Amino acid sequence: IIRRMEKSISIVDNMKKMGVDWNFIANATGLNKQQYEEMQIEYQHLISKPTIPDTAARMSL
């Protein structure tokens, strides 16, 4: 999931840098501006989580 999000965010970022209109970006990627912004937030949340498995985390408590 994280890799797909990275690719989608990267594609949209590159299109934005090229000055591509949001209507075109949405048609090309399936993501509108709001979905893109939500994906960025979710991505940041996912990559900031520790990678310790749940069982190991519970054992350390």
mmJSON file of the N, C-alpha and C atoms, coordinates in Angstrom:
{"data_MODEL":{"atom_site":{
"group_PDB":["ATOM","ATOM","ATOM","ATOM","ATOM","ATOM","ATOM","ATOM","ATOM","ATOM","ATOM","ATOM","ATOM","ATOM","ATOM","ATOM","ATOM","ATOM","ATOM","ATOM","ATOM","ATOM","ATOM","ATOM","ATOM","ATOM","ATOM","ATOM","ATOM","ATOM","ATOM","ATOM","ATOM","ATOM","ATOM","ATOM","ATOM","ATOM","ATOM","ATOM","ATOM","ATOM","ATOM","ATOM","ATOM","ATOM","ATOM","ATOM","ATOM","ATOM","ATOM","ATOM","ATOM","ATOM","ATOM","ATOM","ATOM","ATOM","ATOM","ATOM","ATOM","ATOM","ATOM","ATOM","ATOM","ATOM","ATOM","ATOM","ATOM","ATOM","ATOM","ATOM","ATOM","ATOM","ATOM","ATOM","ATOM","ATOM","ATOM","ATOM","ATOM","ATOM","ATOM","ATOM","ATOM","ATOM","ATOM","ATOM","ATOM","ATOM","ATOM","ATOM","ATOM","ATOM","ATOM","ATOM","ATOM","ATOM","ATOM","ATOM","ATOM","ATOM","ATOM","ATOM","ATOM","ATOM","ATOM","ATOM","ATOM","ATOM","ATOM","ATOM","ATOM","ATOM","ATOM","ATOM","ATOM","ATOM","ATOM","ATOM","ATOM","ATOM","ATOM","ATOM","ATOM","ATOM","ATOM","ATOM","ATOM","ATOM","ATOM","ATOM","ATOM","ATOM","ATOM","ATOM","ATOM","ATOM","ATOM","ATOM","ATOM","ATOM","ATOM","ATOM","ATOM","ATOM","ATOM","ATOM","ATOM","ATOM","ATOM","ATOM","ATOM","ATOM","ATOM","ATOM","ATOM","ATOM","ATOM","ATOM","ATOM","ATOM","ATOM","ATOM","ATOM","ATOM","ATOM","ATOM","ATOM","ATOM","ATOM","ATOM","ATOM","ATOM","ATOM","ATOM","ATOM","ATOM","ATOM","ATOM","ATOM","ATOM","ATOM"],
"id":[1,2,3,4,5,6,7,8,9,10,11,12,13,14,15,16,17,18,19,20,21,22,23,24,25,26,27,28,29,30,31,32,33,34,35,36,37,38,39,40,41,42,43,44,45,46,47,48,49,50,51,52,53,54,55,56,57,58,59,60,61,62,63,64,65,66,67,68,69,70,71,72,73,74,75,76,77,78,79,80,81,82,83,84,85,86,87,88,89,90,91,92,93,94,95,96,97,98,99,100,101,102,103,104,105,106,107,108,109,110,111,112,113,114,115,116,117,118,119,120,121,122,123,124,125,126,127,128,129,130,131,132,133,134,135,136,137,138,139,140,141,142,143,144,145,146,147,148,149,150,151,152,153,154,155,156,157,158,159,160,161,162,163,164,165,166,167,168,169,170,171,172,173,174,175,176,177,178,179,180,181,182,183],
"type_symbol":["N","C","C","N","C","C","N","C","C","N","C","C","N","C","C","N","C","C","N","C","C","N","C","C","N","C","C","N","C","C","N","C","C","N","C","C","N","C","C","N","C","C","N","C","C","N","C","C","N","C","C","N","C","C","N","C","C","N","C","C","N","C","C","N","C","C","N","C","C","N","C","C","N","C","C","N","C","C","N","C","C","N","C","C","N","C","C","N","C","C","N","C","C","N","C","C","N","C","C","N","C","C","N","C","C","N","C","C","N","C","C","N","C","C","N","C","C","N","C","C","N","C","C","N","C","C","N","C","C","N","C","C","N","C","C","N","C","C","N","C","C","N","C","C","N","C","C","N","C","C","N","C","C","N","C","C","N","C","C","N","C","C","N","C","C","N","C","C","N","C","C","N","C","C","N","C","C","N","C","C","N","C","C"],
"label_atom_id":["N","CA","C","N","CA","C","N","CA","C","N","CA","C","N","CA","C","N","CA","C","N","CA","C","N","CA","C","N","CA","C","N","CA","C","N","CA","C","N","CA","C","N","CA","C","N","CA","C","N","CA","C","N","CA","C","N","CA","C","N","CA","C","N","CA","C","N","CA","C","N","CA","C","N","CA","C","N","CA","C","N","CA","C","N","CA","C","N","CA","C","N","CA","C","N","CA","C","N","CA","C","N","CA","C","N","CA","C","N","CA","C","N","CA","C","N","CA","C","N","CA","C","N","CA","C","N","CA","C","N","CA","C","N","CA","C","N","CA","C","N","CA","C","N","CA","C","N","CA","C","N","CA","C","N","CA","C","N","CA","C","N","CA","C","N","CA","C","N","CA","C","N","CA","C","N","CA","C","N","CA","C","N","CA","C","N","CA","C","N","CA","C","N","CA","C","N","CA","C","N","CA","C","N","CA","C","N","CA","C","N","CA","C"],
"label_alt_id":[null,null,null,null,null,null,null,null,null,null,null,null,null,null,null,null,null,null,null,null,null,null,null,null,null,null,null,null,null,null,null,null,null,null,null,null,null,null,null,null,null,null,null,null,null,null,null,null,null,null,null,null,null,null,null,null,null,null,null,null,null,null,null,null,null,null,null,null,null,null,null,null,null,null,null,null,null,null,null,null,null,null,null,null,null,null,null,null,null,null,null,null,null,null,null,null,null,null,null,null,null,null,null,null,null,null,null,null,null,null,null,null,null,null,null,null,null,null,null,null,null,null,null,null,null,null,null,null,null,null,null,null,null,null,null,null,null,null,null,null,null,null,null,null,null,null,null,null,null,null,null,null,null,null,null,null,null,null,null,null,null,null,null,null,null,null,null,null,null,null,null,null,null,null,null,null,null,null,null,null,null,null,null],
"label_comp_id":["ILE","ILE","ILE","ILE","ILE","ILE","ARG","ARG","ARG","ARG","ARG","ARG","MET","MET","MET","GLU","GLU","GLU","LYS","LYS","LYS","SER","SER","SER","ILE","ILE","ILE","SER","SER","SER","ILE","ILE","ILE","VAL","VAL","VAL","ASP","ASP","ASP","ASN","ASN","ASN","MET","MET","MET","LYS","LYS","LYS","LYS","LYS","LYS","MET","MET","MET","GLY","GLY","GLY","VAL","VAL","VAL","ASP","ASP","ASP","TRP","TRP","TRP","ASN","ASN","ASN","PHE","PHE","PHE","ILE","ILE","ILE","ALA","ALA","ALA","ASN","ASN","ASN","ALA","ALA","ALA","THR","THR","THR","GLY","GLY","GLY","LEU","LEU","LEU","ASN","ASN","ASN","LYS","LYS","LYS","GLN","GLN","GLN","GLN","GLN","GLN","TYR","TYR","TYR","GLU","GLU","GLU","GLU","GLU","GLU","MET","MET","MET","GLN","GLN","GLN","ILE","ILE","ILE","GLU","GLU","GLU","TYR","TYR","TYR","GLN","GLN","GLN","HIS","HIS","HIS","LEU","LEU","LEU","ILE","ILE","ILE","SER","SER","SER","LYS","LYS","LYS","PRO","PRO","PRO","THR","THR","THR","ILE","ILE","ILE","PRO","PRO","PRO","ASP","ASP","ASP","THR","THR","THR","ALA","ALA","ALA","ALA","ALA","ALA","ARG","ARG","ARG","MET","MET","MET","SER","SER","SER","LEU","LEU","LEU"],
"label_asym_id":["A","A","A","A","A","A","A","A","A","A","A","A","A","A","A","A","A","A","A","A","A","A","A","A","A","A","A","A","A","A","A","A","A","A","A","A","A","A","A","A","A","A","A","A","A","A","A","A","A","A","A","A","A","A","A","A","A","A","A","A","A","A","A","A","A","A","A","A","A","A","A","A","A","A","A","A","A","A","A","A","A","A","A","A","A","A","A","A","A","A","A","A","A","A","A","A","A","A","A","A","A","A","A","A","A","A","A","A","A","A","A","A","A","A","A","A","A","A","A","A","A","A","A","A","A","A","A","A","A","A","A","A","A","A","A","A","A","A","A","A","A","A","A","A","A","A","A","A","A","A","A","A","A","A","A","A","A","A","A","A","A","A","A","A","A","A","A","A","A","A","A","A","A","A","A","A","A","A","A","A","A","A","A"],
"label_entity_id":["1","1","1","1","1","1","1","1","1","1","1","1","1","1","1","1","1","1","1","1","1","1","1","1","1","1","1","1","1","1","1","1","1","1","1","1","1","1","1","1","1","1","1","1","1","1","1","1","1","1","1","1","1","1","1","1","1","1","1","1","1","1","1","1","1","1","1","1","1","1","1","1","1","1","1","1","1","1","1","1","1","1","1","1","1","1","1","1","1","1","1","1","1","1","1","1","1","1","1","1","1","1","1","1","1","1","1","1","1","1","1","1","1","1","1","1","1","1","1","1","1","1","1","1","1","1","1","1","1","1","1","1","1","1","1","1","1","1","1","1","1","1","1","1","1","1","1","1","1","1","1","1","1","1","1","1","1","1","1","1","1","1","1","1","1","1","1","1","1","1","1","1","1","1","1","1","1","1","1","1","1","1","1"],
"label_seq_id":[1,1,1,2,2,2,3,3,3,4,4,4,5,5,5,6,6,6,7,7,7,8,8,8,9,9,9,10,10,10,11,11,11,12,12,12,13,13,13,14,14,14,15,15,15,16,16,16,17,17,17,18,18,18,19,19,19,20,20,20,21,21,21,22,22,22,23,23,23,24,24,24,25,25,25,26,26,26,27,27,27,28,28,28,29,29,29,30,30,30,31,31,31,32,32,32,33,33,33,34,34,34,35,35,35,36,36,36,37,37,37,38,38,38,39,39,39,40,40,40,41,41,41,42,42,42,43,43,43,44,44,44,45,45,45,46,46,46,47,47,47,48,48,48,49,49,49,50,50,50,51,51,51,52,52,52,53,53,53,54,54,54,55,55,55,56,56,56,57,57,57,58,58,58,59,59,59,60,60,60,61,61,61],
"pdbx_PDB_ins_code":[null,null,null,null,null,null,null,null,null,null,null,null,null,null,null,null,null,null,null,null,null,null,null,null,null,null,null,null,null,null,null,null,null,null,null,null,null,null,null,null,null,null,null,null,null,null,null,null,null,null,null,null,null,null,null,null,null,null,null,null,null,null,null,null,null,null,null,null,null,null,null,null,null,null,null,null,null,null,null,null,null,null,null,null,null,null,null,null,null,null,null,null,null,null,null,null,null,null,null,null,null,null,null,null,null,null,null,null,null,null,null,null,null,null,null,null,null,null,null,null,null,null,null,null,null,null,null,null,null,null,null,null,null,null,null,null,null,null,null,null,null,null,null,null,null,null,null,null,null,null,null,null,null,null,null,null,null,null,null,null,null,null,null,null,null,null,null,null,null,null,null,null,null,null,null,null,null,null,null,null,null,null,null],
"Cartn_x":[0.835,0.0,0.871,1.901,2.752,3.441,3.93,4.614,3.665,2.412,1.436,1.137,1.049,0.797,1.966,3.189,4.377,4.353,4.019,3.98,2.909,1.722,0.628,0.966,1.497,1.868,2.955,3.931,5.018,4.501,3.603,3.035,2.295,1.437,0.679,1.629,2.627,3.606,4.285,4.706,5.375,4.436,3.193,2.223,1.964,1.888,1.682,2.864,4.087,5.291,5.308,4.7,4.641,3.491,2.707,1.608,0.35,0.223,-0.944,-2.182,-3.287,-4.559,-5.11,-5.776,-6.315,-7.333,-8.093,-9.048,-8.318,-7.197,-6.407,-5.779,-5.229,-4.619,-5.648,-6.85,-7.909,-8.278,-8.382,-8.712,-7.596,-6.363,-5.217,-4.924,-5.13,-4.728,-5.893,-7.082,-8.23,-8.281,-7.366,-7.327,-7.66,-8.651,-8.89,-8.026,-8.088,-7.214,-7.429,-8.686,-8.977,-8.448,-8.66,-8.168,-6.642,-6.001,-4.537,-4.043,-4.673,-4.274,-4.505,-5.626,-5.901,-4.885,-4.503,-3.513,-2.164,-1.784,-0.526,-0.527,-1.633,-1.742,-1.665,-2.424,-2.41,-1.021,-0.359,0.989,1.955,1.919,2.788,2.514,1.247,0.876,1.443,1.315,1.793,3.306,4.033,5.495,6.058,5.255,5.744,5.492,4.704,4.438,5.68,5.939,7.058,6.766,7.801,7.621,7.675,7.546,7.569,6.245,6.287,5.033,4.261,2.945,2.088,2.497,2.808,3.144,4.405,5.396,6.628,6.363,5.513,5.189,4.462,3.539,2.797,3.708,4.67,5.573,6.467,6.745,7.639,6.927,5.599,4.845,4.917],
"Cartn_y":[-1.201,0.0,1.253,1.268,2.454,2.746,1.713,1.914,2.495,1.996,2.533,3.99,4.312,5.697,6.583,6.101,6.866,7.158,6.141,6.319,7.326,7.193,8.11,9.54,9.714,11.056,11.636,10.82,11.273,11.696,10.914,11.246,12.57,12.731,13.978,15.149,14.959,16.026,16.473,15.507,15.84,16.574,16.139,16.803,18.232,18.413,19.76,20.665,20.124,20.904,21.335,20.515,20.833,21.788,22.138,23.073,22.448,21.136,20.436,20.787,21.003,21.354,20.174,20.494,19.45,18.561,19.106,18.269,17.178,17.542,16.554,15.548,16.046,15.16,14.151,14.623,13.736,12.685,13.091,12.126,11.118,11.559,10.683,9.737,10.214,9.423,8.833,9.394,8.965,9.65,10.59,11.32,12.782,13.292,14.73,15.399,16.716,17.456,17.027,16.87,16.482,15.081,14.149,12.784,12.756,13.558,13.648,14.17,15.24,15.81,14.821,14.09,13.073,11.94,11.565,10.508,10.933,12.191,12.683,12.573,12.954,12.882,11.435,10.547,9.136,8.535,8.898,8.406,8.832,10.105,10.595,9.853,9.589,8.856,7.431,6.775,5.398,5.29,6.218,6.104,6.558,7.261,7.706,6.677,5.636,4.592,3.732,3.302,2.373,1.049,0.383,-0.865,-2.094,-1.916,-3.031,-3.782,-5.099,-5.862,-5.71,-5.826,-5.651,-6.545,-7.792,-8.707,-8.257,-7.799,-7.324,-6.06,-5.195,-3.955,-4.265,-5.221,-5.578,-6.234,-7.009,-7.697,-6.709,-5.566,-4.606,-3.744,-3.815,-2.997,-3.531],
"Cartn_z":[0.0,0.0,0.0,0.833,0.943,-0.388,-1.061,-2.347,-3.394,-3.415,-4.368,-4.064,-2.778,-2.383,-2.808,-2.583,-2.983,-4.482,-5.272,-6.723,-7.121,-6.547,-6.882,-6.495,-5.299,-4.833,-5.727,-6.092,-6.952,-8.326,-8.89,-10.199,-10.134,-9.116,-8.982,-8.741,-7.883,-7.625,-8.919,-9.729,-10.988,-11.942,-12.002,-12.873,-12.398,-11.072,-10.526,-10.861,-10.751,-11.065,-12.529,-13.383,-14.809,-15.129,-14.113,-14.315,-14.886,-14.733,-15.266,-14.435,-15.113,-14.484,-13.679,-12.549,-11.678,-12.381,-13.323,-14.062,-14.834,-15.459,-16.189,-15.226,-14.119,-13.114,-12.617,-12.307,-11.808,-12.849,-14.11,-15.168,-15.381,-15.28,-15.533,-14.373,-13.146,-11.973,-11.192,-11.376,-10.581,-9.228,-8.989,-7.719,-7.947,-7.213,-7.272,-6.204,-6.129,-5.21,-3.757,-3.345,-1.961,-1.666,-2.577,-2.377,-2.296,-3.13,-3.121,-1.774,-1.276,0.013,1.148,1.102,2.125,2.045,0.819,0.641,1.209,1.01,1.568,3.091,3.723,5.182,5.645,4.979,5.353,5.155,4.063,3.791,4.897,5.267,6.338,7.641,7.907,9.121,9.076,7.93,7.8,7.934,7.334,7.39,8.728,9.521,10.826,11.922,11.616,12.607,12.791,14.017,14.219,13.523,13.062,12.321,13.216,14.521,15.467,15.364,15.183,15.151,16.459,16.386,17.562,18.724,18.455,19.549,20.274,19.543,20.175,20.976,20.466,21.175,22.475,22.431,23.647,24.677,24.228,25.148,25.889,25.266,25.903,26.934,26.988,27.944,29.31],
"occupancy":[1.0,1.0,1.0,1.0,1.0,1.0,1.0,1.0,1.0,1.0,1.0,1.0,1.0,1.0,1.0,1.0,1.0,1.0,1.0,1.0,1.0,1.0,1.0,1.0,1.0,1.0,1.0,1.0,1.0,1.0,1.0,1.0,1.0,1.0,1.0,1.0,1.0,1.0,1.0,1.0,1.0,1.0,1.0,1.0,1.0,1.0,1.0,1.0,1.0,1.0,1.0,1.0,1.0,1.0,1.0,1.0,1.0,1.0,1.0,1.0,1.0,1.0,1.0,1.0,1.0,1.0,1.0,1.0,1.0,1.0,1.0,1.0,1.0,1.0,1.0,1.0,1.0,1.0,1.0,1.0,1.0,1.0,1.0,1.0,1.0,1.0,1.0,1.0,1.0,1.0,1.0,1.0,1.0,1.0,1.0,1.0,1.0,1.0,1.0,1.0,1.0,1.0,1.0,1.0,1.0,1.0,1.0,1.0,1.0,1.0,1.0,1.0,1.0,1.0,1.0,1.0,1.0,1.0,1.0,1.0,1.0,1.0,1.0,1.0,1.0,1.0,1.0,1.0,1.0,1.0,1.0,1.0,1.0,1.0,1.0,1.0,1.0,1.0,1.0,1.0,1.0,1.0,1.0,1.0,1.0,1.0,1.0,1.0,1.0,1.0,1.0,1.0,1.0,1.0,1.0,1.0,1.0,1.0,1.0,1.0,1.0,1.0,1.0,1.0,1.0,1.0,1.0,1.0,1.0,1.0,1.0,1.0,1.0,1.0,1.0,1.0,1.0,1.0,1.0,1.0,1.0,1.0,1.0],
"B_iso_or_equiv":[0.0,0.0,0.0,0.0,0.0,0.0,0.0,0.0,0.0,0.0,0.0,0.0,0.0,0.0,0.0,0.0,0.0,0.0,0.0,0.0,0.0,0.0,0.0,0.0,0.0,0.0,0.0,0.0,0.0,0.0,0.0,0.0,0.0,0.0,0.0,0.0,0.0,0.0,0.0,0.0,0.0,0.0,0.0,0.0,0.0,0.0,0.0,0.0,0.0,0.0,0.0,0.0,0.0,0.0,0.0,0.0,0.0,0.0,0.0,0.0,0.0,0.0,0.0,0.0,0.0,0.0,0.0,0.0,0.0,0.0,0.0,0.0,0.0,0.0,0.0,0.0,0.0,0.0,0.0,0.0,0.0,0.0,0.0,0.0,0.0,0.0,0.0,0.0,0.0,0.0,0.0,0.0,0.0,0.0,0.0,0.0,0.0,0.0,0.0,0.0,0.0,0.0,0.0,0.0,0.0,0.0,0.0,0.0,0.0,0.0,0.0,0.0,0.0,0.0,0.0,0.0,0.0,0.0,0.0,0.0,0.0,0.0,0.0,0.0,0.0,0.0,0.0,0.0,0.0,0.0,0.0,0.0,0.0,0.0,0.0,0.0,0.0,0.0,0.0,0.0,0.0,0.0,0.0,0.0,0.0,0.0,0.0,0.0,0.0,0.0,0.0,0.0,0.0,0.0,0.0,0.0,0.0,0.0,0.0,0.0,0.0,0.0,0.0,0.0,0.0,0.0,0.0,0.0,0.0,0.0,0.0,0.0,0.0,0.0,0.0,0.0,0.0,0.0,0.0,0.0,0.0,0.0,0.0],
"pdbx_formal_charge":[null,null,null,null,null,null,null,null,null,null,null,null,null,null,null,null,null,null,null,null,null,null,null,null,null,null,null,null,null,null,null,null,null,null,null,null,null,null,null,null,null,null,null,null,null,null,null,null,null,null,null,null,null,null,null,null,null,null,null,null,null,null,null,null,null,null,null,null,null,null,null,null,null,null,null,null,null,null,null,null,null,null,null,null,null,null,null,null,null,null,null,null,null,null,null,null,null,null,null,null,null,null,null,null,null,null,null,null,null,null,null,null,null,null,null,null,null,null,null,null,null,null,null,null,null,null,null,null,null,null,null,null,null,null,null,null,null,null,null,null,null,null,null,null,null,null,null,null,null,null,null,null,null,null,null,null,null,null,null,null,null,null,null,null,null,null,null,null,null,null,null,null,null,null,null,null,null,null,null,null,null,null,null],
"auth_seq_id":[1,1,1,2,2,2,3,3,3,4,4,4,5,5,5,6,6,6,7,7,7,8,8,8,9,9,9,10,10,10,11,11,11,12,12,12,13,13,13,14,14,14,15,15,15,16,16,16,17,17,17,18,18,18,19,19,19,20,20,20,21,21,21,22,22,22,23,23,23,24,24,24,25,25,25,26,26,26,27,27,27,28,28,28,29,29,29,30,30,30,31,31,31,32,32,32,33,33,33,34,34,34,35,35,35,36,36,36,37,37,37,38,38,38,39,39,39,40,40,40,41,41,41,42,42,42,43,43,43,44,44,44,45,45,45,46,46,46,47,47,47,48,48,48,49,49,49,50,50,50,51,51,51,52,52,52,53,53,53,54,54,54,55,55,55,56,56,56,57,57,57,58,58,58,59,59,59,60,60,60,61,61,61],
"auth_comp_id":["ILE","ILE","ILE","ILE","ILE","ILE","ARG","ARG","ARG","ARG","ARG","ARG","MET","MET","MET","GLU","GLU","GLU","LYS","LYS","LYS","SER","SER","SER","ILE","ILE","ILE","SER","SER","SER","ILE","ILE","ILE","VAL","VAL","VAL","ASP","ASP","ASP","ASN","ASN","ASN","MET","MET","MET","LYS","LYS","LYS","LYS","LYS","LYS","MET","MET","MET","GLY","GLY","GLY","VAL","VAL","VAL","ASP","ASP","ASP","TRP","TRP","TRP","ASN","ASN","ASN","PHE","PHE","PHE","ILE","ILE","ILE","ALA","ALA","ALA","ASN","ASN","ASN","ALA","ALA","ALA","THR","THR","THR","GLY","GLY","GLY","LEU","LEU","LEU","ASN","ASN","ASN","LYS","LYS","LYS","GLN","GLN","GLN","GLN","GLN","GLN","TYR","TYR","TYR","GLU","GLU","GLU","GLU","GLU","GLU","MET","MET","MET","GLN","GLN","GLN","ILE","ILE","ILE","GLU","GLU","GLU","TYR","TYR","TYR","GLN","GLN","GLN","HIS","HIS","HIS","LEU","LEU","LEU","ILE","ILE","ILE","SER","SER","SER","LYS","LYS","LYS","PRO","PRO","PRO","THR","THR","THR","ILE","ILE","ILE","PRO","PRO","PRO","ASP","ASP","ASP","THR","THR","THR","ALA","ALA","ALA","ALA","ALA","ALA","ARG","ARG","ARG","MET","MET","MET","SER","SER","SER","LEU","LEU","LEU"],
"auth_asym_id":["A","A","A","A","A","A","A","A","A","A","A","A","A","A","A","A","A","A","A","A","A","A","A","A","A","A","A","A","A","A","A","A","A","A","A","A","A","A","A","A","A","A","A","A","A","A","A","A","A","A","A","A","A","A","A","A","A","A","A","A","A","A","A","A","A","A","A","A","A","A","A","A","A","A","A","A","A","A","A","A","A","A","A","A","A","A","A","A","A","A","A","A","A","A","A","A","A","A","A","A","A","A","A","A","A","A","A","A","A","A","A","A","A","A","A","A","A","A","A","A","A","A","A","A","A","A","A","A","A","A","A","A","A","A","A","A","A","A","A","A","A","A","A","A","A","A","A","A","A","A","A","A","A","A","A","A","A","A","A","A","A","A","A","A","A","A","A","A","A","A","A","A","A","A","A","A","A","A","A","A","A","A","A"],
"auth_atom_id":["N","CA","C","N","CA","C","N","CA","C","N","CA","C","N","CA","C","N","CA","C","N","CA","C","N","CA","C","N","CA","C","N","CA","C","N","CA","C","N","CA","C","N","CA","C","N","CA","C","N","CA","C","N","CA","C","N","CA","C","N","CA","C","N","CA","C","N","CA","C","N","CA","C","N","CA","C","N","CA","C","N","CA","C","N","CA","C","N","CA","C","N","CA","C","N","CA","C","N","CA","C","N","CA","C","N","CA","C","N","CA","C","N","CA","C","N","CA","C","N","CA","C","N","CA","C","N","CA","C","N","CA","C","N","CA","C","N","CA","C","N","CA","C","N","CA","C","N","CA","C","N","CA","C","N","CA","C","N","CA","C","N","CA","C","N","CA","C","N","CA","C","N","CA","C","N","CA","C","N","CA","C","N","CA","C","N","CA","C","N","CA","C","N","CA","C","N","CA","C","N","CA","C","N","CA","C","N","CA","C","N","CA","C"],
"pdbx_PDB_model_num":[1,1,1,1,1,1,1,1,1,1,1,1,1,1,1,1,1,1,1,1,1,1,1,1,1,1,1,1,1,1,1,1,1,1,1,1,1,1,1,1,1,1,1,1,1,1,1,1,1,1,1,1,1,1,1,1,1,1,1,1,1,1,1,1,1,1,1,1,1,1,1,1,1,1,1,1,1,1,1,1,1,1,1,1,1,1,1,1,1,1,1,1,1,1,1,1,1,1,1,1,1,1,1,1,1,1,1,1,1,1,1,1,1,1,1,1,1,1,1,1,1,1,1,1,1,1,1,1,1,1,1,1,1,1,1,1,1,1,1,1,1,1,1,1,1,1,1,1,1,1,1,1,1,1,1,1,1,1,1,1,1,1,1,1,1,1,1,1,1,1,1,1,1,1,1,1,1,1,1,1,1,1,1]
}}}
